[in-house]
Amino acid sequence: MADEGNSSSFVATFDKLICEDDSGTDENPLYSSQDKQQVSMSMPRHESSQNPYRLLTVILAVMAVILLVIDIGLGVYYNQLTGGQQTITDIQSEVAKLQDGYNAAIQKRIDAKKQLDRELGEQQRLKWDLEHQTKRSKDYENQIHRIQDEISELKSIIPLFSMGCRHCNPGWTFLHLRCYYFPFSVTLTHRPWKEARQFCKKLGGDLAVIDTPEKTVSITKLINSHHDPTRFTTGGGFWIGLSDVEEENTWKWPDGRRLTESYWNDGEPNDHRNEDCGATYPRNNPFKAWNDAPCNYYLKWICEMEPHDIS
């Protein structure tokens, strides 16, 4: 308790000293230099009691500033984050659109592939059908040729009923009411046109006259059946009774009749190297079987004569 009394007395004395000092009165005999020294020593104690509050105020102010800066920074960051989120949303939207476009393109490609496969399948079926129809057409053509050959053979037989039974010499072939001789034997050598005609005349005939489509079909078919495909066609010809020896480009048969129905090959007759005699060759097309050739060529030949009555 005594300490508290002394302290109060000291504070009162300090306040009095302050007031007197501020008034500029320095001549107070009550205070000595020693008292002034005591007062000056007591002042730091008063200031130190005020400093914690000021420091706390400064710290709080600094913290407030820091919090304000942080708040501003968070606001800015939030705004940036919000803007970035919008950008991401826009990008996702564009990606979704691109994905939809890509899916649509893929679907169109799939549909186009299916359409192409259908069209290719249809094209293949049409190709198969065309091949089938072409084969059938060729079969029909072959049947037509066989029927034509049969008709020709029947036409050649029908007159026999009115003419009676007739025959050809041994080694001769009966075709279209005529007898034909084909020297297919290898023992008979090739001959020039004049020698071949002389051979036929000695047998009672002459070189063959082929003046109808039926004859050229039948004779060409017979020649083709005896032709060796490994040999050249030019060497497999047969002399017939056709020549323009008397007058160039005026082709005549042995009986003097002029040629009216001809079966020349393409580009024939061309009178190459003085070709004045006619020959028939083994060819697929019987209506293109003839060539003109030099009369001194050595070829096979075909003789023709009338059949004999059987008595």
C-alpha positions as CSV (number, residue, x, y, z in Angstrom):
1,M,0.0,0.0,0.0
2,A,2.9,2.3,0.7
3,D,4.2,1.8,-2.8
4,E,0.9,2.8,-4.3
5,G,0.9,6.0,-2.2
6,N,4.4,6.9,-3.3
7,S,3.7,6.2,-6.9
8,S,0.6,8.5,-6.9
9,S,2.7,11.1,-5.2
10,F,5.4,10.8,-7.9
11,V,2.9,11.1,-10.8
12,A,1.3,14.2,-9.2
13,T,4.7,15.7,-8.8
14,F,5.6,14.8,-12.5
15,D,2.5,16.4,-13.8
16,K,3.3,19.6,-11.8
17,L,6.7,19.6,-13.2
18,I,5.4,19.3,-16.7
19,C,3.1,22.2,-16.3
20,E,5.7,24.4,-14.8
21,D,8.2,23.6,-17.5
22,D,5.7,24.4,-20.3
23,S,5.0,27.8,-18.7
24,G,8.6,28.6,-19.1
25,T,9.2,29.1,-15.3
26,D,12.7,27.9,-14.6
27,E,13.4,29.8,-11.3
28,N,11.4,27.5,-9.0
29,P,13.7,27.0,-6.0
30,L,11.7,23.9,-5.0
31,Y,13.3,21.8,-7.7
32,S,17.0,21.1,-7.9
33,S,19.0,19.6,-10.7
34,Q,18.8,16.3,-8.9
35,D,15.0,16.4,-9.2
36,K,15.2,17.2,-12.8
37,Q,17.4,14.3,-13.4
38,Q,14.8,12.1,-11.7
39,V,12.1,13.4,-13.9
40,S,14.1,12.8,-17.0
41,M,14.8,9.2,-16.0
42,S,11.1,8.6,-15.3
43,M,10.0,9.6,-18.9
44,P,11.3,6.6,-20.8
45,R,9.2,4.4,-18.6
46,H,6.0,6.3,-19.7
47,E,6.9,6.1,-23.4
48,S,7.6,2.4,-23.2
49,S,4.2,1.8,-21.8
50,Q,2.6,3.5,-25.0
51,N,4.8,1.7,-27.6
52,P,3.0,-1.8,-27.6
53,Y,-0.2,-0.2,-28.6
54,R,1.4,1.7,-31.5
55,L,3.2,-1.5,-32.6
56,L,0.0,-3.5,-32.5
57,T,-1.8,-0.8,-34.5
58,V,1.0,-0.8,-37.1
59,I,0.9,-4.6,-37.3
60,L,-2.9,-4.6,-37.7
61,A,-2.6,-2.0,-40.4
62,V,0.0,-4.0,-42.2
63,M,-2.1,-7.1,-41.9
64,A,-5.1,-5.2,-43.2
65,V,-3.1,-4.1,-46.2
66,I,-1.8,-7.6,-46.8
67,L,-5.4,-8.9,-46.6
68,L,-6.5,-6.3,-49.0
69,V,-3.8,-7.2,-51.5
70,I,-4.6,-10.9,-51.1
71,D,-8.3,-10.1,-51.6
72,I,-7.5,-8.1,-54.7
73,G,-5.2,-10.8,-56.0
74,L,-7.9,-13.5,-55.3
75,G,-10.4,-11.3,-57.2
76,V,-8.2,-10.9,-60.1
77,Y,-7.3,-14.6,-60.1
78,Y,-11.0,-15.5,-59.9
79,N,-11.8,-13.3,-62.8
80,Q,-9.0,-14.9,-64.8
81,L,-10.2,-18.3,-63.7
82,T,-13.7,-17.5,-64.8
83,G,-12.5,-16.2,-68.1
84,G,-10.3,-19.4,-68.6
85,Q,-13.3,-21.5,-67.7
86,Q,-15.3,-19.7,-70.4
87,T,-12.5,-20.3,-72.9
88,I,-12.4,-24.0,-72.0
89,T,-16.2,-24.1,-72.4
90,D,-15.9,-22.5,-75.9
91,I,-13.1,-24.9,-76.8
92,Q,-15.1,-27.8,-75.7
93,S,-18.0,-26.6,-77.7
94,E,-15.9,-26.2,-80.8
95,V,-14.4,-29.7,-80.2
96,A,-17.9,-31.1,-79.9
97,K,-18.9,-29.5,-83.2
98,L,-15.7,-30.8,-84.9
99,Q,-16.5,-34.3,-83.4
100,D,-20.0,-34.1,-84.8
101,G,-18.7,-33.0,-88.2
102,Y,-16.2,-35.8,-88.1
103,N,-18.8,-38.4,-87.2
104,A,-21.1,-37.1,-90.0
105,A,-18.2,-37.4,-92.5
106,I,-17.4,-40.9,-91.3
107,Q,-21.1,-41.9,-91.6
108,K,-21.2,-40.4,-95.1
109,R,-18.1,-42.4,-96.0
110,I,-19.6,-45.6,-94.7
111,D,-22.8,-44.9,-96.7
112,A,-20.8,-44.2,-99.8
113,K,-18.8,-47.4,-99.3
114,K,-22.0,-49.4,-99.0
115,Q,-23.4,-47.7,-102.1
116,L,-20.2,-48.4,-104.0
117,D,-20.3,-52.0,-102.9
118,R,-23.9,-52.4,-104.1
119,E,-23.0,-50.8,-107.4
120,L,-20.0,-53.0,-107.8
121,G,-22.0,-56.1,-107.0
122,E,-24.6,-55.0,-109.5
123,Q,-21.9,-54.4,-112.1
124,Q,-20.4,-57.9,-111.4
125,R,-23.9,-59.5,-111.9
126,L,-24.4,-57.6,-115.1
127,K,-20.9,-58.8,-116.3
128,W,-21.8,-62.4,-115.4
129,D,-25.1,-62.0,-117.2
130,L,-23.4,-60.6,-120.3
131,E,-20.9,-63.4,-120.3
132,H,-23.7,-65.9,-120.0
133,Q,-25.7,-64.2,-122.8
134,T,-22.6,-64.1,-125.0
135,K,-21.9,-67.8,-124.5
136,R,-25.6,-68.5,-125.3
137,S,-25.3,-66.4,-128.4
138,K,-22.2,-68.3,-129.5
139,D,-24.0,-71.6,-128.8
140,Y,-26.9,-70.4,-130.9
141,E,-24.5,-69.4,-133.7
142,N,-22.9,-72.8,-133.6
143,Q,-26.3,-74.5,-133.7
144,I,-27.3,-72.3,-136.7
145,H,-24.2,-73.4,-138.6
146,R,-24.9,-77.0,-137.8
147,I,-28.5,-76.6,-138.9
148,Q,-27.4,-74.9,-142.1
149,D,-24.9,-77.7,-142.8
150,E,-27.7,-80.3,-142.2
151,I,-30.0,-78.4,-144.5
152,S,-27.4,-78.3,-147.2
153,E,-26.9,-82.0,-146.9
154,L,-30.6,-82.6,-147.0
155,K,-30.9,-80.4,-150.1
156,S,-28.2,-82.5,-151.8
157,I,-30.0,-85.7,-151.0
158,I,-33.6,-84.7,-151.9
159,P,-32.9,-84.7,-155.7
160,L,-31.7,-88.3,-155.5
161,F,-35.3,-89.4,-155.0
162,S,-36.2,-88.1,-158.4
163,M,-33.0,-89.0,-160.1
164,G,-32.7,-92.5,-158.8
165,C,-29.7,-94.0,-157.1
166,R,-26.4,-92.6,-158.3
167,H,-22.8,-93.1,-157.0
168,C,-19.3,-91.7,-157.2
169,N,-16.1,-93.6,-158.0
170,P,-14.1,-95.0,-155.1
171,G,-12.1,-92.3,-153.4
172,W,-14.5,-89.6,-154.4
173,T,-16.9,-87.7,-152.1
174,F,-20.6,-87.0,-153.0
175,L,-21.6,-83.5,-152.2
176,H,-24.5,-81.4,-153.5
177,L,-25.3,-83.9,-156.3
178,R,-21.7,-83.9,-157.5
179,C,-18.6,-86.1,-156.9
180,Y,-15.5,-84.4,-155.6
181,Y,-11.9,-85.7,-155.3
182,F,-9.6,-84.4,-152.6
183,P,-6.0,-85.6,-152.8
184,F,-5.5,-85.7,-149.1
185,S,-3.0,-88.6,-149.4
186,V,0.6,-87.7,-148.7
187,T,1.6,-89.9,-151.6
188,L,0.2,-87.3,-154.1
189,T,2.6,-84.4,-154.5
190,H,1.5,-80.8,-155.0
191,R,1.1,-79.6,-158.6
192,P,0.8,-76.4,-160.6
193,W,-2.7,-75.3,-161.7
194,K,-2.4,-76.7,-165.3
195,E,-1.1,-80.1,-164.2
196,A,-3.8,-80.4,-161.6
197,R,-6.4,-79.7,-164.2
198,Q,-4.9,-82.4,-166.5
199,F,-5.0,-84.9,-163.6
200,C,-8.8,-84.2,-163.1
201,K,-9.5,-84.5,-166.9
202,K,-7.8,-87.9,-167.0
203,L,-10.2,-89.1,-164.3
204,G,-13.2,-87.8,-166.3
205,G,-13.7,-84.6,-164.5
206,D,-12.3,-81.1,-164.2
207,L,-11.2,-78.7,-161.5
208,A,-14.0,-78.0,-159.0
209,V,-16.6,-75.3,-159.6
210,I,-17.7,-73.7,-156.3
211,D,-20.5,-71.4,-157.2
212,T,-23.0,-71.6,-154.3
213,P,-22.8,-70.8,-150.6
214,E,-23.7,-74.4,-149.8
215,K,-20.7,-75.8,-151.8
216,T,-18.2,-73.4,-150.2
217,V,-19.4,-74.2,-146.7
218,S,-19.3,-78.0,-147.3
219,I,-15.9,-78.0,-149.1
220,T,-14.3,-75.6,-146.6
221,K,-15.5,-77.7,-143.7
222,L,-14.1,-80.9,-145.3
223,I,-10.7,-79.2,-146.0
224,N,-10.5,-77.9,-142.4
225,S,-11.1,-81.4,-141.0
226,H,-8.0,-82.6,-142.9
227,H,-5.8,-79.6,-142.3
228,D,-2.8,-79.8,-140.0
229,P,-2.9,-76.6,-137.9
230,T,0.9,-76.7,-137.4
231,R,1.4,-76.1,-141.1
232,F,1.2,-72.7,-142.8
233,T,-2.2,-71.9,-144.3
234,T,-0.6,-70.6,-147.5
235,G,0.8,-74.1,-148.2
236,G,-2.5,-75.8,-147.5
237,G,-4.4,-74.4,-150.5
238,F,-6.3,-76.3,-153.1
239,W,-6.6,-75.3,-156.8
240,I,-10.1,-74.8,-158.1
241,G,-11.3,-74.3,-161.6
242,L,-11.0,-70.5,-161.5
243,S,-8.6,-68.3,-163.5
244,D,-8.2,-64.9,-165.3
245,V,-5.5,-66.1,-167.7
246,E,-7.4,-65.0,-170.8
247,E,-8.3,-61.6,-169.5
248,E,-7.0,-59.9,-166.4
249,N,-9.6,-59.4,-163.6
250,T,-12.2,-61.5,-165.6
251,W,-12.4,-64.7,-163.7
252,K,-14.0,-67.7,-165.4
253,W,-14.8,-71.3,-164.6
254,P,-13.5,-74.2,-166.8
255,D,-16.8,-74.3,-168.7
256,G,-16.3,-70.6,-169.7
257,R,-18.9,-69.1,-167.3
258,R,-17.9,-65.8,-165.7
259,L,-17.6,-65.6,-161.9
260,T,-20.7,-64.2,-160.3
261,E,-20.7,-65.5,-156.7
262,S,-17.2,-65.1,-155.1
263,Y,-15.7,-66.0,-151.7
264,W,-12.5,-64.0,-151.8
265,N,-10.5,-63.3,-148.6
266,D,-10.1,-59.7,-147.6
267,G,-7.9,-57.8,-150.0
268,E,-8.1,-60.6,-152.6
269,P,-7.7,-60.9,-155.5
270,N,-4.7,-58.6,-155.6
271,D,-2.7,-60.0,-158.6
272,H,0.5,-59.9,-156.6
273,R,3.3,-61.3,-158.6
274,N,1.1,-62.2,-161.6
275,E,-1.5,-64.3,-159.7
276,D,-3.9,-65.6,-162.3
277,C,-5.3,-68.8,-160.7
278,G,-7.7,-69.3,-157.9
279,A,-7.4,-71.5,-154.9
280,T,-9.4,-72.2,-151.7
281,Y,-7.8,-72.5,-148.3
282,P,-8.7,-73.9,-144.9
283,R,-10.2,-71.0,-143.0
284,N,-12.8,-70.5,-140.2
285,N,-15.0,-68.3,-142.4
286,P,-15.9,-70.3,-145.5
287,F,-17.0,-67.1,-147.2
288,K,-13.4,-65.7,-147.1
289,A,-11.7,-68.9,-148.3
290,W,-10.3,-67.8,-151.7
291,N,-6.9,-66.3,-152.7
292,D,-5.4,-65.7,-156.1
293,A,-2.0,-67.2,-156.6
294,P,0.6,-67.7,-159.4
295,C,-0.5,-70.5,-161.6
296,N,3.0,-72.2,-161.3
297,Y,2.6,-72.6,-157.5
298,Y,2.6,-76.2,-156.3
299,L,-0.6,-76.8,-154.4
300,K,-3.2,-79.6,-153.8
301,W,-6.3,-79.5,-155.9
302,I,-10.0,-80.5,-156.0
303,C,-11.6,-82.4,-158.9
304,E,-15.3,-82.5,-159.7
305,M,-17.5,-84.7,-161.9
306,E,-21.1,-85.9,-162.2
307,P,-22.1,-89.1,-160.4
308,H,-22.8,-92.3,-162.3
309,D,-26.1,-94.1,-162.5
310,I,-26.4,-97.5,-160.8
311,S,-27.3,-100.0,-163.4
